[in-house]
Amino acid sequence: TAAAAAFAKPLTAAALLAPLQSLLAPPRDDHSPPQKMLSSLPLEILFYFNRWWDAAFTIITTVLFIWKGNNLPYSENMQTILGFEVAMVFVLGLLEWARLFLGSQGNKTEQVGPLVWMFFLSLPAAVANVYYLHLQIYVTRVDLVVNIVSLVFIGLELLLALLTIITFAKSPSRASS
């Protein structure tokens, strides 16, 4: 019988693993070749470390403003500017969170739109860092260091985001869709 003939065949490792391999293999459409991943790993690494840096930046800058408020002379008129500067630290933190979220999502999903938004949100973030670098009431050495580090992150992310946008735009799959 056919059942007896099937059991009479010798069992090999390949024959035992074949059903498991078909279950574990990702589904493939045999009509199209596999597509190359276009996302930028260096850009995603920068986004990851910049998230940690932004948390540290917010904490360092807040502690620094507490120190400045207690140890440096602020006239009555400067008190309102100090309040504005402290509030802008938290606005900058929210802006950076949105900027990094959009950039990471655009990179991971290989979409140009979120990366372009990240690109445009980088301008006010850079302006805020330049303000804290040069234009606030009292600029300390700590201010210089933390804002230069933030500007370096923004600059590198803009460069890599631009290269990633060009890569996505030149992709053959984008040209056909």
PyMOL commands that set and color helices and strands:
alter all, ss='L'
color gray80, all
select helices_A, chain A and resi 2-8+13-24+41-71+76-109+112-135+141-170+172-176
alter helices_A, ss='H'
color red, helices_A
deselect
rebuild
show_as cartoon
